[in-house]
Amino acid sequence: MSTPQLPKNFASAVDLSQLGKPPVDTSNLAGLEITQENLVNQVLPISDKKVVIVICWSPRSEQAIALLEAMGKFNVSDTSDSGEPSWILGRVNVDEQAGVAQALQVQSVPLALAIIQEQLVPLFEAVPPNDQIRMVLDKVLTLAAERGVGSAPENTEAPEVPMEAEEVEAMAAMEKGDFKGAQAAYEKLLARKPGEAMAKLGLAQTQLLIRIEGLNPQDVMARANANPNDLALALSAADLEIANGNNKEAFDRLIKLVKVLSGDERKQAQEHLVTLFLLVDPQDPDLLKARQQLASALF
């Protein structure tokens, strides 16, 4: 299963720490309310037969409520030949279900995730335009159908989305080997559009290249393996492992640190690991396992 192509022009996500008081009535929102109990007993088993789209939301976020309303309309309109919904819509109230939110590594709302055969696939943050939501849904349903889950939509062809000017600038810099120039271009794009998914990925890639540039791989790996609890060495070693495609080794190295470290060092190891997650195909088995292991370490 390949990576779902995320559309451009996402709106900004809302930081959980900056939300205000509940502005509207949320009693009639669409979707199944997900809790710690039914996540395991109901939602995960359903995902073996149908795609489950999960919206992480808060009643304090107008954007999150707007996304739930939009997803509810898509859910009603997407039906199979038998008249049943083609996919299941679920929602996680991060205020009431803090444990579930932590396990899903929710840092902002709204956040959309797919669950396919009990495996998480990040989709998008914030509230994309309806045509872009449609593009993502079609792509996810098609990829899930290839794995025997549900059926593909009839129309899956999505229009091309033009590149942002900053992306063009970043790619030109990359071709010249100017990683810092590419980083600056992606940072400009994110300053203008904080929720731009492809810019986040591009920035993570260029920052990785900057971090490993000039490192002596053999020396770093030897010292990191001899001193597994040395945070700085572990971060550099994990960067090199990701760059060389050794994803499992990189993830295992940092998850072990998350388990043994505390305070700021533990937070730094966790944040670095989450950054490395961005650089790996969302359907990579090692990534899926690592996400679960990190959630267990933090839960």
Backbone bond lengths (Angstrom), bond angles and torsions (degrees), N, CA, C in turn:
res aa  C-N    CA-C-N  psi(-1)  N-CA   C-N-CA  omega(-1)  CA-C   N-CA-C  phi
1 M - - - 1.470 - - 1.513 108.93 -
2 S 1.310 116.90 122.03 1.452 121.01 -176.00 1.517 110.77 -86.95
3 T 1.313 115.30 173.61 1.461 120.84 -175.73 1.519 111.23 -74.33
4 P 1.350 118.92 127.96 1.458 119.35 173.56 1.515 110.33 -61.77
5 Q 1.344 116.72 133.97 1.464 119.68 -179.27 1.515 109.37 -78.98
6 L 1.305 116.23 116.99 1.455 120.85 -179.12 1.519 109.78 -79.83
7 P 1.335 117.64 136.08 1.463 120.07 179.37 1.507 111.29 -74.54
8 K 1.324 115.28 162.97 1.447 121.71 178.41 1.534 110.17 -87.01
9 N 1.331 114.92 179.51 1.460 123.07 171.93 1.521 114.25 63.96
10 F 1.329 117.33 37.00 1.455 119.55 175.05 1.525 109.62 -70.30
11 A 1.335 116.09 152.00 1.461 120.65 172.25 1.518 108.88 -78.83
12 S 1.340 116.98 171.80 1.456 121.22 -177.02 1.512 110.82 -75.18
13 A 1.333 116.79 142.13 1.452 121.25 173.36 1.524 108.89 -77.32
14 V 1.324 115.89 163.09 1.454 121.35 -178.99 1.517 109.15 -107.73
15 D 1.308 117.95 120.84 1.458 122.67 178.20 1.519 109.58 -65.36
16 L 1.346 116.53 131.02 1.458 120.27 -176.45 1.514 112.66 -59.57
17 S 1.321 117.72 -30.40 1.455 120.44 -175.79 1.523 112.97 -77.57
18 Q 1.333 117.20 -8.00 1.458 119.87 -174.17 1.524 112.84 -114.10
19 L 1.319 117.48 14.11 1.442 120.21 -177.26 1.525 111.19 -78.67
20 G 1.324 115.65 150.26 1.456 119.63 179.39 1.511 112.03 -96.82
21 K 1.327 117.20 -156.68 1.452 121.82 -177.89 1.523 110.57 -84.58
22 P 1.348 117.50 159.16 1.460 121.11 -178.68 1.520 111.97 -57.89
23 P 1.369 117.58 122.98 1.449 119.21 -177.07 1.523 114.08 -95.48
24 V 1.340 118.36 -21.54 1.466 120.24 -171.27 1.516 110.35 -139.97
25 D 1.337 114.35 165.64 1.454 121.40 175.22 1.520 109.05 -74.77
26 T 1.341 117.26 131.55 1.470 121.10 -177.23 1.521 111.64 -119.40
27 S 1.331 117.15 21.45 1.470 120.20 -173.43 1.521 113.53 -74.26
28 N 1.325 118.08 -19.45 1.465 119.99 -175.10 1.530 113.23 -112.03
29 L 1.315 117.09 26.79 1.460 119.56 -179.42 1.529 111.22 -70.21
30 A 1.332 114.28 147.99 1.460 119.92 -179.77 1.517 110.84 -76.74
31 G 1.330 115.12 160.59 1.455 120.45 172.05 1.519 114.17 100.02
32 L 1.319 115.12 159.53 1.456 123.29 177.67 1.519 109.57 -81.12
33 E 1.331 117.72 126.41 1.458 121.28 177.49 1.521 109.14 -72.70
34 I 1.338 117.36 121.30 1.457 122.44 -175.90 1.519 109.91 -96.36
35 T 1.329 115.23 131.23 1.459 122.61 177.57 1.524 108.88 -125.49
36 Q 1.328 116.55 173.82 1.459 119.39 177.35 1.521 110.79 -59.31
37 E 1.332 117.18 -35.05 1.455 120.41 -176.07 1.528 111.85 -73.46
38 N 1.337 118.02 -52.59 1.463 117.72 -174.96 1.526 113.05 -80.51
39 L 1.335 117.80 -12.67 1.462 119.71 175.23 1.519 110.22 -59.17
40 V 1.320 116.21 -45.80 1.468 121.01 -177.86 1.523 111.75 -80.80
41 N 1.321 116.66 -42.34 1.461 120.30 -171.80 1.518 114.54 -84.31
42 Q 1.332 117.00 -24.19 1.457 119.82 -174.45 1.522 113.39 -123.96
43 V 1.337 116.37 -52.34 1.465 119.60 -171.05 1.534 111.95 -68.77
44 L 1.325 117.19 -49.61 1.471 119.15 -178.20 1.528 112.23 -61.16
45 P 1.342 119.81 -44.80 1.468 118.76 176.81 1.523 113.40 -60.55
46 I 1.338 117.22 -37.14 1.466 119.88 178.73 1.522 110.79 -60.66
47 S 1.349 116.26 -34.82 1.469 120.22 -174.80 1.520 113.45 -67.28
48 D 1.333 117.77 -9.69 1.468 120.38 174.09 1.522 111.31 -76.05
49 K 1.338 116.28 -18.97 1.462 120.55 -177.46 1.527 113.00 -113.56
50 K 1.336 115.51 -33.21 1.465 119.77 179.82 1.517 109.72 -137.01
51 V 1.313 115.97 150.44 1.463 120.80 174.28 1.527 108.52 -67.29
52 V 1.335 115.88 134.98 1.459 121.23 174.36 1.529 107.62 -109.86
53 I 1.313 116.07 120.72 1.470 121.25 175.67 1.525 107.36 -99.18
54 V 1.325 116.09 121.29 1.464 121.70 -176.57 1.527 109.52 -109.24
55 I 1.314 116.24 128.85 1.457 121.92 174.88 1.527 108.49 -108.96
56 C 1.320 116.72 117.62 1.458 121.90 175.64 1.531 107.07 -88.78
57 W 1.332 115.78 123.08 1.457 119.72 -169.71 1.522 110.68 -141.50
58 S 1.316 114.92 173.76 1.458 122.15 174.08 1.515 108.11 -144.62
59 P 1.342 118.95 140.15 1.463 120.49 176.45 1.523 112.72 -64.81
60 R 1.339 116.41 -9.46 1.464 120.76 177.65 1.522 112.51 -87.57
61 S 1.336 117.32 -3.27 1.465 121.89 -175.69 1.518 110.44 -115.09
62 E 1.327 116.90 112.09 1.458 120.42 177.65 1.530 110.93 -65.03
63 Q 1.337 116.78 -34.91 1.469 120.19 177.68 1.520 110.63 -61.55
64 A 1.326 116.74 -43.81 1.459 120.63 -178.59 1.516 110.81 -63.19
65 I 1.309 116.76 -41.48 1.465 120.83 179.58 1.530 110.00 -65.74
66 A 1.326 116.69 -39.63 1.466 120.62 178.22 1.523 110.86 -63.21
67 L 1.334 116.71 -40.19 1.459 119.72 179.35 1.523 110.80 -66.16
68 L 1.328 117.00 -42.01 1.463 119.81 178.23 1.521 111.29 -61.16
69 E 1.310 116.70 -40.73 1.464 120.05 178.92 1.532 110.55 -63.73
70 A 1.337 116.54 -42.25 1.463 120.31 179.04 1.518 111.06 -65.41
71 M 1.337 116.93 -43.50 1.459 120.62 -179.17 1.527 110.91 -66.42
72 G 1.342 116.52 -33.48 1.455 119.53 176.47 1.516 111.89 -61.18
73 K 1.339 116.94 -39.94 1.460 120.67 178.77 1.527 111.09 -66.99
74 F 1.338 117.18 -41.24 1.459 119.66 176.80 1.528 110.39 -62.93
75 N 1.328 116.48 -41.30 1.457 120.96 -178.13 1.528 111.08 -62.13
76 V 1.325 116.88 -40.35 1.464 121.22 179.54 1.531 110.86 -67.94
77 S 1.325 116.72 -37.85 1.469 120.30 -176.30 1.524 112.94 -78.41
78 D 1.329 118.11 -22.81 1.468 121.34 -178.14 1.524 109.47 -91.36
79 T 1.322 116.07 96.42 1.461 120.76 -179.10 1.520 110.70 -123.16
80 S 1.333 115.32 153.48 1.463 121.76 177.16 1.525 109.23 -84.33
81 D 1.330 116.19 179.75 1.464 120.78 179.88 1.526 111.56 -61.55
82 S 1.339 116.19 -27.83 1.462 120.48 -179.79 1.529 112.28 -82.14
83 G 1.321 117.00 -4.14 1.453 120.40 -179.78 1.510 114.39 91.20
84 E 1.347 117.90 -1.75 1.454 121.48 179.04 1.530 110.27 -84.53
85 P 1.339 118.27 155.86 1.468 120.38 177.08 1.524 111.17 -59.35
86 S 1.334 116.14 139.73 1.465 120.42 -179.65 1.524 111.95 -73.02
87 W 1.328 115.74 -22.58 1.459 121.00 179.56 1.525 108.66 -148.14
88 I 1.317 115.66 162.39 1.457 121.68 -176.99 1.525 109.39 -101.75
89 L 1.315 116.03 133.60 1.460 121.67 175.86 1.524 108.92 -100.79
90 G 1.332 116.10 126.14 1.455 121.47 175.63 1.515 110.04 -124.85
91 R 1.328 116.17 158.46 1.458 119.70 179.61 1.524 109.64 -137.84
92 V 1.341 115.56 143.17 1.460 122.21 177.84 1.516 108.17 -119.75
93 N 1.307 116.42 114.34 1.464 121.75 174.22 1.520 107.42 -79.06
94 V 1.320 117.52 105.53 1.465 120.93 -173.44 1.527 112.36 -67.10
95 D 1.326 116.85 -21.13 1.463 120.09 177.85 1.526 110.87 -72.97
96 E 1.343 116.15 -39.52 1.454 120.65 -176.54 1.520 112.73 -92.20
97 Q 1.323 117.40 -25.62 1.465 121.68 -176.00 1.529 109.63 -118.66
98 A 1.325 115.28 62.78 1.462 120.35 -176.75 1.520 111.73 -62.00
99 G 1.329 117.55 -35.90 1.456 120.35 179.76 1.512 112.39 -64.69
100 V 1.315 116.51 -43.01 1.468 120.73 177.83 1.524 109.96 -65.29
101 A 1.338 116.19 -43.04 1.468 120.32 179.60 1.519 111.02 -60.49
102 Q 1.330 116.67 -40.96 1.463 119.83 179.67 1.520 110.84 -67.30
103 A 1.330 116.54 -40.95 1.463 119.98 178.92 1.517 111.50 -63.12
104 L 1.351 116.85 -33.10 1.464 121.59 179.02 1.523 112.27 -86.52
105 Q 1.345 116.99 0.16 1.459 123.15 178.50 1.527 111.80 59.54
106 V 1.326 115.41 44.03 1.462 120.92 -179.83 1.525 108.94 -79.03
107 Q 1.322 116.24 121.95 1.456 121.60 178.18 1.521 111.93 -112.99
108 S 1.324 117.47 -17.45 1.458 121.51 178.80 1.518 108.82 -150.92
109 V 1.318 116.36 158.00 1.451 121.45 174.86 1.525 108.85 -128.55
110 P 1.331 116.47 149.31 1.460 126.31 -0.52 1.529 112.68 -77.72
111 L 1.322 115.10 155.62 1.459 122.17 176.96 1.521 107.56 -138.65
112 A 1.336 116.47 130.31 1.462 121.93 179.37 1.521 109.99 -108.45
113 L 1.335 115.14 131.61 1.462 122.47 177.56 1.524 108.75 -130.41
114 A 1.326 116.65 153.19 1.461 120.96 170.68 1.523 108.16 -112.35
115 I 1.338 116.49 145.02 1.457 121.61 171.92 1.519 106.92 -116.75
116 I 1.327 115.94 119.43 1.460 122.45 -178.67 1.523 107.75 -128.82
117 Q 1.323 116.59 117.43 1.463 121.43 -177.54 1.529 110.82 52.06
118 E 1.337 114.92 45.34 1.461 123.80 175.89 1.524 113.12 66.94
119 Q 1.333 117.10 19.50 1.457 121.68 179.45 1.527 109.15 -118.99
120 L 1.341 115.41 137.87 1.457 121.05 -177.63 1.529 111.54 -85.05
121 V 1.326 116.04 139.29 1.459 122.79 174.93 1.535 107.78 -130.75
122 P 1.339 119.29 110.02 1.473 120.58 176.93 1.529 110.37 -62.79
123 L 1.321 117.58 137.83 1.458 121.58 -178.75 1.523 112.11 -111.89
124 F 1.329 118.03 -68.23 1.456 118.86 -179.33 1.522 110.07 -160.50
125 E 1.340 114.25 162.21 1.444 122.45 173.11 1.521 108.63 -106.85
126 A 1.321 115.61 158.48 1.461 122.84 173.46 1.521 111.89 66.42
127 V 1.321 117.25 -153.09 1.466 121.08 -171.05 1.530 110.18 -124.40
128 P 1.335 118.34 92.97 1.465 119.82 176.35 1.528 109.77 -69.42
129 P 1.321 116.91 161.10 1.471 119.96 171.96 1.533 110.20 -59.18
130 N 1.329 117.11 156.33 1.464 121.53 -175.45 1.519 113.27 -58.15
131 D 1.349 117.12 -37.51 1.465 117.97 -179.20 1.523 111.24 -66.59
132 Q 1.318 117.43 -30.67 1.459 119.92 178.59 1.531 111.38 -77.87
133 I 1.322 116.88 -34.63 1.469 119.10 172.48 1.520 109.44 -60.15
134 R 1.327 115.98 -42.30 1.466 120.36 179.13 1.531 111.26 -60.37
135 M 1.317 116.69 -40.97 1.457 121.23 178.84 1.524 110.87 -60.22
136 V 1.328 116.48 -45.91 1.456 120.50 -178.48 1.519 110.60 -65.80
137 L 1.325 117.23 -45.97 1.461 120.72 179.99 1.525 110.99 -58.72
138 D 1.328 117.02 -46.12 1.461 120.21 -179.36 1.521 111.41 -61.20
139 K 1.335 115.76 -41.59 1.458 119.69 -179.54 1.527 110.69 -65.06
140 V 1.321 117.06 -45.23 1.461 120.95 -178.69 1.526 110.91 -64.73
141 L 1.331 117.28 -44.39 1.461 120.50 -179.45 1.522 111.39 -64.55
142 T 1.323 116.20 -36.71 1.473 119.88 178.10 1.519 111.19 -66.51
143 L 1.322 117.03 -45.75 1.452 121.09 -179.39 1.525 110.81 -66.09
144 A 1.329 117.12 -37.45 1.461 120.16 177.84 1.519 110.79 -65.87
145 A 1.330 116.80 -40.03 1.465 120.45 179.31 1.523 111.31 -61.13
146 E 1.334 116.52 -33.23 1.468 120.46 177.34 1.526 111.51 -64.20
147 R 1.326 116.45 -22.65 1.462 121.33 177.91 1.522 111.92 -98.32
148 G 1.338 116.62 7.80 1.453 120.26 177.50 1.502 114.97 85.56
149 V 1.329 117.12 15.93 1.467 121.52 179.28 1.519 108.75 -109.87
150 G 1.343 116.82 113.12 1.455 120.39 179.33 1.521 111.87 68.44
151 S 1.329 115.10 -163.23 1.461 120.87 -179.21 1.516 110.00 -130.16
152 A 1.325 115.09 152.97 1.463 119.93 -178.38 1.522 110.53 -76.75
153 P 1.332 117.82 145.36 1.474 120.31 174.95 1.521 109.94 -66.50
154 E 1.334 116.15 156.59 1.465 119.54 -177.15 1.514 111.88 -68.36
155 N 1.325 117.79 -39.29 1.465 121.93 -178.37 1.513 109.68 -112.19
156 T 1.339 116.96 106.55 1.461 121.07 -176.06 1.521 113.25 -115.70
157 E 1.307 116.67 -1.56 1.466 118.68 -177.43 1.521 109.79 -78.01
158 A 1.308 116.22 124.41 1.470 120.90 -177.48 1.524 109.95 -107.06
159 P 1.322 117.25 145.40 1.465 119.52 179.26 1.518 111.57 -69.36
160 E 1.297 114.86 152.23 1.455 119.76 176.93 1.524 110.03 -68.97
161 V 1.312 115.91 138.48 1.460 120.57 178.31 1.526 108.02 -105.70
162 P 1.320 118.45 122.71 1.469 120.02 -177.10 1.527 112.09 -63.52
163 M 1.331 115.67 148.23 1.458 120.98 178.65 1.524 110.44 -72.35
164 E 1.320 114.05 146.72 1.461 119.52 174.24 1.537 109.06 -72.22
165 A 1.330 116.26 154.99 1.467 120.55 -179.48 1.522 111.28 -59.69
166 E 1.335 116.48 -38.30 1.464 120.00 179.84 1.526 111.73 -67.20
167 E 1.330 116.58 -32.26 1.473 119.51 176.83 1.524 110.71 -65.75
168 V 1.331 116.18 -42.30 1.467 120.56 177.45 1.526 109.41 -60.20
169 E 1.330 116.03 -42.87 1.463 121.08 178.90 1.526 110.87 -62.84
170 A 1.334 116.55 -41.99 1.459 120.91 -179.02 1.527 111.39 -65.28
171 M 1.321 116.46 -42.67 1.469 119.78 -179.28 1.526 111.12 -66.12
172 A 1.314 116.81 -37.63 1.464 120.13 177.65 1.521 110.29 -64.01
173 A 1.338 116.62 -39.77 1.464 120.39 178.07 1.522 111.03 -66.01
174 M 1.319 116.14 -40.69 1.471 120.24 179.64 1.527 111.22 -61.74
175 E 1.320 116.33 -40.65 1.461 120.27 179.46 1.517 111.95 -61.80
176 K 1.329 117.05 -27.34 1.461 121.75 177.93 1.527 112.36 -88.97
177 G 1.331 116.67 -3.10 1.454 119.85 -175.70 1.511 113.39 78.35
178 D 1.318 116.48 15.45 1.469 121.79 -179.63 1.528 108.41 -92.25
179 F 1.326 116.16 80.95 1.457 120.37 -175.64 1.524 112.15 -66.69
180 K 1.318 117.06 -36.61 1.466 119.45 179.77 1.527 111.07 -68.40
181 G 1.321 116.07 -34.72 1.460 119.31 175.85 1.517 111.16 -65.38
182 A 1.338 115.88 -40.51 1.463 119.96 177.43 1.525 110.33 -64.91
183 Q 1.319 116.45 -40.43 1.463 120.43 178.27 1.523 110.67 -60.31
184 A 1.326 116.32 -44.93 1.466 120.42 -179.73 1.526 111.12 -61.75
185 A 1.331 116.76 -37.91 1.461 120.24 -179.74 1.525 110.94 -66.47
186 Y 1.333 116.44 -44.47 1.463 119.69 178.57 1.528 111.41 -65.70
187 E 1.326 116.45 -35.78 1.465 119.43 177.70 1.522 111.25 -65.52
188 K 1.337 116.89 -36.51 1.466 120.24 176.42 1.526 110.61 -63.35
189 L 1.337 115.72 -41.28 1.460 119.44 179.94 1.526 111.03 -65.51
190 L 1.323 116.69 -42.08 1.459 120.25 -179.91 1.524 112.13 -69.70
191 A 1.339 116.84 -29.06 1.460 119.57 175.16 1.523 110.19 -66.89
192 R 1.315 115.63 -32.89 1.467 120.53 -179.88 1.521 111.45 -84.63
193 K 1.349 115.93 -36.80 1.472 121.55 -179.72 1.532 108.38 -134.44
194 P 1.315 117.51 86.00 1.469 120.74 -173.97 1.521 114.48 -59.78
195 G 1.316 119.24 -23.42 1.456 120.22 -177.88 1.514 114.33 -95.74
196 E 1.330 118.65 9.88 1.467 122.15 -175.57 1.523 110.93 -68.05
197 A 1.335 116.43 107.32 1.464 121.62 -172.83 1.523 112.74 -63.61
198 M 1.334 117.51 -45.14 1.457 119.98 -177.22 1.518 111.38 -68.16
199 A 1.329 116.64 -29.26 1.470 119.52 176.63 1.524 110.19 -69.70
200 K 1.336 116.92 -38.17 1.460 120.30 176.88 1.527 110.20 -61.16
201 L 1.334 115.80 -43.39 1.458 119.93 178.78 1.522 110.72 -64.34
202 G 1.335 117.10 -46.41 1.462 120.48 -179.95 1.514 111.67 -61.40
203 L 1.332 116.75 -40.78 1.461 120.06 178.88 1.523 110.64 -64.48
204 A 1.323 116.92 -43.04 1.463 120.08 179.14 1.526 111.25 -61.66
205 Q 1.330 116.53 -39.02 1.471 120.33 179.46 1.529 111.19 -65.97
206 T 1.329 116.22 -46.25 1.459 118.14 -177.98 1.529 111.32 -68.32
207 Q 1.314 117.19 -36.51 1.461 119.86 177.97 1.520 111.32 -65.44
208 L 1.320 116.39 -35.65 1.475 119.45 175.72 1.524 109.94 -63.22
209 L 1.325 117.36 -45.69 1.460 120.78 -179.67 1.523 111.44 -61.96
210 I 1.332 115.98 -37.95 1.468 119.89 178.28 1.526 110.51 -65.81
211 R 1.338 116.63 -41.16 1.467 120.39 -177.10 1.526 112.33 -67.53
212 I 1.319 117.50 -35.31 1.469 118.72 -175.53 1.523 112.83 -92.12
213 E 1.337 116.04 -10.38 1.468 118.98 -179.23 1.532 109.83 -62.81
214 G 1.307 116.85 126.96 1.459 121.93 178.18 1.520 115.17 87.44
215 L 1.335 117.49 -5.54 1.464 119.72 178.40 1.524 110.47 -74.08
216 N 1.312 115.80 148.87 1.462 121.91 172.08 1.530 106.94 -96.11
217 P 1.335 118.36 101.59 1.458 120.47 -172.27 1.531 113.99 -55.43
218 Q 1.321 117.33 -45.30 1.465 119.75 -177.62 1.524 111.12 -62.99
219 D 1.324 116.61 -42.11 1.459 120.58 -179.63 1.525 111.09 -66.37
220 V 1.342 116.19 -46.48 1.470 120.20 -178.62 1.524 110.60 -61.98
221 M 1.321 117.00 -46.42 1.461 120.01 -177.22 1.528 111.38 -65.16
222 A 1.322 116.38 -39.89 1.464 119.72 -179.64 1.524 110.72 -64.27
223 R 1.322 116.96 -44.35 1.467 119.76 -178.86 1.530 111.72 -71.33
224 A 1.323 116.75 -36.08 1.465 119.79 178.90 1.522 111.26 -67.09
225 N 1.318 116.99 -40.09 1.463 120.15 178.93 1.526 111.83 -68.84
226 A 1.331 116.07 -30.62 1.469 119.98 178.79 1.526 111.44 -78.95
227 N 1.345 116.83 -20.70 1.473 121.35 -178.52 1.532 109.02 -132.04
228 P 1.324 118.53 70.37 1.469 122.03 -171.16 1.521 114.89 -62.29
229 N 1.327 118.05 -20.88 1.464 120.69 -178.91 1.530 113.55 -97.39
230 D 1.331 115.93 5.71 1.470 120.47 176.43 1.527 107.71 -80.86
231 L 1.318 116.85 109.95 1.460 121.25 -172.59 1.524 112.62 -61.04
232 A 1.325 118.06 -48.75 1.463 121.16 -176.80 1.524 111.22 -60.41
233 L 1.332 116.50 -44.40 1.461 120.19 178.61 1.525 111.34 -65.04
234 A 1.323 116.33 -40.04 1.463 120.31 -178.98 1.524 111.50 -64.28
235 L 1.329 116.67 -40.10 1.461 119.86 179.45 1.523 111.36 -64.35
236 S 1.324 116.22 -43.65 1.470 119.89 178.70 1.522 111.19 -65.79
237 A 1.320 116.64 -41.35 1.463 120.26 179.49 1.526 110.78 -63.98
238 A 1.335 116.80 -41.78 1.463 120.11 178.60 1.526 111.08 -63.93
239 D 1.332 117.22 -38.72 1.461 120.59 176.15 1.529 110.97 -58.78
240 L 1.309 115.71 -46.58 1.468 119.77 -179.95 1.518 111.51 -64.15
241 E 1.320 116.05 -38.88 1.469 119.21 179.97 1.524 111.08 -65.91
242 I 1.328 117.52 -41.43 1.461 120.48 177.09 1.527 110.56 -63.51
243 A 1.324 116.33 -43.16 1.467 120.93 -179.73 1.516 111.77 -61.40
244 N 1.345 116.60 -29.74 1.461 121.39 -179.34 1.524 112.99 -96.45
245 G 1.342 116.10 7.32 1.458 119.51 177.45 1.514 115.04 81.83
246 N 1.332 117.47 8.92 1.465 120.75 179.23 1.533 109.12 -91.70
247 N 1.316 114.58 67.69 1.464 120.11 -172.18 1.521 112.78 -64.24
248 K 1.300 116.54 -45.27 1.461 120.17 -177.23 1.522 111.43 -58.96
249 E 1.319 116.38 -44.26 1.458 120.77 -179.10 1.528 110.94 -62.25
250 A 1.339 115.90 -42.29 1.467 120.27 179.50 1.521 111.09 -64.12
251 F 1.319 116.42 -45.94 1.463 120.37 -178.91 1.531 111.30 -64.58
252 D 1.322 116.16 -45.92 1.470 120.23 -179.52 1.523 110.75 -59.83
253 R 1.320 116.41 -40.45 1.466 121.21 -177.76 1.533 110.70 -60.88
254 L 1.337 116.74 -45.34 1.455 119.47 -175.94 1.528 112.39 -80.54
255 I 1.317 117.77 -31.43 1.463 119.54 176.54 1.528 110.36 -64.05
256 K 1.323 117.23 -38.46 1.465 120.52 176.32 1.528 110.51 -60.74
257 L 1.347 116.31 -38.55 1.462 119.46 178.90 1.526 111.59 -67.93
258 V 1.326 116.45 -40.16 1.461 120.12 178.33 1.530 110.06 -58.42
259 K 1.321 116.04 -34.84 1.466 120.65 -177.91 1.533 112.50 -74.34
260 V 1.346 117.06 -31.53 1.465 118.63 -172.87 1.528 113.42 -102.75
261 L 1.334 117.40 -22.52 1.456 119.76 -178.43 1.529 110.77 -87.81
262 S 1.314 115.86 170.81 1.457 121.18 178.52 1.527 109.46 -143.33
263 G 1.331 115.68 168.19 1.452 120.86 174.80 1.521 113.82 62.17
264 D 1.325 115.61 -141.50 1.465 121.17 -176.18 1.522 112.56 -63.45
265 E 1.336 116.94 -35.30 1.465 119.34 179.62 1.529 110.80 -65.19
266 R 1.312 117.48 -41.41 1.465 120.85 177.57 1.529 110.53 -62.97
267 K 1.325 116.00 -42.44 1.458 120.32 178.46 1.520 111.34 -63.31
268 Q 1.331 117.11 -40.21 1.460 120.78 179.95 1.531 110.94 -64.99
269 A 1.334 116.60 -41.80 1.468 120.38 178.37 1.527 110.50 -63.43
270 Q 1.333 116.49 -42.89 1.463 121.41 179.50 1.520 111.10 -62.70
271 E 1.339 117.10 -47.88 1.466 120.81 -177.76 1.526 111.40 -64.61
272 H 1.335 116.24 -37.58 1.467 119.34 178.64 1.529 109.86 -66.30
273 L 1.318 116.15 -40.03 1.464 120.50 178.78 1.522 110.51 -62.47
274 V 1.321 117.79 -44.75 1.462 121.39 179.84 1.529 110.16 -62.82
275 T 1.324 117.76 -36.56 1.463 121.06 176.18 1.526 110.82 -63.06
276 L 1.331 116.50 -40.58 1.463 119.69 178.53 1.520 111.68 -67.97
277 F 1.333 117.46 -29.26 1.464 120.60 176.61 1.527 110.83 -57.23
278 L 1.342 116.75 -34.81 1.462 120.86 -178.28 1.518 112.41 -62.43
279 L 1.327 116.75 -23.37 1.462 121.45 -172.42 1.520 113.56 -91.45
280 V 1.323 116.55 2.73 1.463 121.27 -175.52 1.522 109.93 -120.23
281 D 1.317 116.43 143.47 1.462 122.11 177.31 1.526 109.50 -50.73
282 P 1.340 118.94 127.41 1.464 120.82 -178.82 1.520 114.27 -56.52
283 Q 1.334 117.86 -20.62 1.459 120.21 179.49 1.530 113.33 -98.33
284 D 1.325 117.84 5.67 1.460 120.74 176.32 1.535 108.63 -61.58
285 P 1.331 119.06 124.90 1.464 120.95 -177.91 1.526 113.06 -57.43
286 D 1.328 116.53 -35.61 1.465 119.47 178.97 1.527 111.04 -66.31
287 L 1.325 116.75 -36.48 1.457 120.03 177.91 1.523 110.71 -67.51
288 L 1.323 116.55 -45.24 1.462 120.24 -179.38 1.529 111.09 -60.22
289 K 1.317 115.65 -41.67 1.469 119.73 178.39 1.521 110.64 -67.27
290 A 1.332 116.22 -40.93 1.466 120.27 -179.17 1.521 111.48 -64.33
291 R 1.327 117.55 -39.40 1.460 120.28 177.02 1.523 111.11 -59.69
292 Q 1.321 115.58 -42.15 1.467 119.97 179.20 1.523 110.61 -66.33
293 Q 1.326 116.53 -41.91 1.462 120.29 -179.52 1.524 111.15 -65.73
294 L 1.339 116.59 -39.62 1.459 119.41 178.07 1.528 110.59 -65.49
295 A 1.335 115.54 -42.44 1.458 118.46 177.79 1.513 111.41 -60.32
296 S 1.340 117.47 -40.55 1.463 121.27 178.37 1.526 111.31 -65.06
297 A 1.342 115.60 -37.90 1.468 119.16 -179.60 1.527 111.86 -68.53
298 L 1.329 115.98 -28.91 1.466 119.93 -177.22 1.514 112.68 -95.29
299 F 1.317 116.53 -21.79 1.473 120.87 -171.42 1.523 111.62 -72.84
